[in-house]
Amino acid sequence: MSIVHFLEPKTITIDERDFIISKFDALLGLEIISQIPTTAWFKQADWKFTEPLILKILSCVGVTIANDQKQALTNRHLINSHCGNWETLIKLLWAMMENNVSFFQNGRLSTSLEATAQNIVQWISKISTALSGQSLLKAKQNSTNSEPSIL
C-alpha cells in the first residue's frame, strides 16, 4: 500500500462513517471542474463519462484503516465498501464539491442557478418576441388580396 498524501485534509462524518476529504490539486481540480457541466452527473446515458469523474473526485477522499494508515477511495470496491450505499456516496460527493468549489458553498449554487435561469427565461422571451414579429411581418408580405382591385 502506498502512502497517501491529501491536500488540506479534514475529517468529516457522513451517516456515522468517517471520511478524510481534501482539496483537489491544481490540475485535477481544473480537470474535474471543466467536466462537471458537460457530464450531467447522474444521467444514465452519460454514465460512461460520469463514473470516471466520480472516481477522480473520490481519489481525494480517504478513510483510516489498520495501524492508522490512510486509504484513498480509488476504485469501485473501496467506494462500495466504505460508503455502503448510494445516498452516503452522494453526500460525500457533495461534501467534496463544497470543500473544493466556492460556488457550491453555503447554498450559493442554487442562488447562482436561479439567476442563470432568470436570464435564460428573459433571453428566450426576447428571442420569441423577435421571431414572432418576423413571422407576422412575413405573413403580411406573403398575403394577397383575393378581391380584384377596382381602379
N, C-alpha and C positions, 0 to 999 in steps of 0.2 A: 504494500500500500504506500502510495506516495504522500508526501507532506502537502497538505492543503493550505494555501495562503488566501485569506479573504481580505478585501479592501474595506476598511472601516466596518468590521463585523459588529453585529449586535444580536443578542438572543431575544427571540420573541416566542410566545406560546400561542398556538392555534389549536383549538379543540383538544386541549390537555396534552399537546405534543410540543416539545421544544425544538426550535429551528434556529440556525445561525444564518441571518441574512446579511448580505454585504452589498457594497456598491459595485456596479459594473466597471471594469477598466475602460479606458477611453475608446478603444476600437470596438470592443464587444458592445459597449453601450450604444455607440453610433450605429452599429450593425442592427442591433435589436430595435432601436427606435425607428430606424429607417424602414423596417419591415412591418411594424405594427399597423399602420393604416392600410396596407395592401393585403394583409392576411385575413381580415375579417375573422379574427381569432377563433371563434368556435363554430364556424360554418362547416358542416360535414364535407362539402365539396372541396373545401380548402385545407383539409386535414393534412395532406401531404406537405403543405407549406407551414401549417401551424405547429405540428408536432416538433420539427427541428427547432423552431423558435422557442417553444416551451422548454425543450432540453437545454438550449443555450441559457435561458433565464435561470433555470434551476441548477445549472452548473455553478452558480454563485450562491447557492443555498447549501448549508451543511447541517449535519447532525453530529452529536457527540456519541462515540461508540466506546468500546472497551479501552481501558487504560487512558481515558480522557483524550483519545485521538479524535480528530475531526474527519468526517467523511462527506465529500460533496455529493449531491444528488445528480449523478452524471448519466444515469441510464434508467430505462423503464422499470427494471426490477427494484432498484433503490428507491425510486419515486413511489412506486406502489407499496413497497414495504414500510416506508416511513410516513407517507401521507395517509395511507389507509383507505381513503375514499375521495371521490371527485370533489366533494364540497370543501374538504380540507385543502385540496390542491388549488382550487380556485382562490380560496382565502390567502393561501401562500403566494400565489402569483400576484394577487392584488397588493399584498404587503411588499413584495419586491418592487412593483411598479411605483407604489407610494414612496418607497425608500430611494428610488433611483431617478424618478422623473418628477420634476417640480410641479407640473400642471396636473398631476394625479393626486396631489396632496390636499388635504382639508376640503374635499368636495369641490375643488376648483375645476375639475374636469367637467362636471355637469354644468357649471356656470359657463365655461368656455363653449361647450357643445350647444347650450341653449342660445348663446349669442350667435354662433355659427348657423344654427337652424333658423333664427330670425332673419339673418342676412340672406339665407338661401330662399326663404319664403318671399322676401322683398324682391330678390333678383328674378325669381320665377314669375312673380306678378308683373314686373316691368316687361319681361320678355313676352308674356301672354298678351299684355295690353298692346305692345308693339306689333305682334303677329296678328292680333285681332284687327287692328287698324289697317294693316297691309291687306288683310283678307277682304275687308269691307271695300277698300279702295279698288282692288282688283275686280271684285264683284260688280261694282258700279261701272267700271270701264268695259267689262265684258257684256253687260246687259244691253239689249237692243229694244228699241221701241217697236212693238208689233203693229201699231197703228200707223198707217201711212201719213206722211206729213202733208198738210194742205198749205200750199203756197201759191 
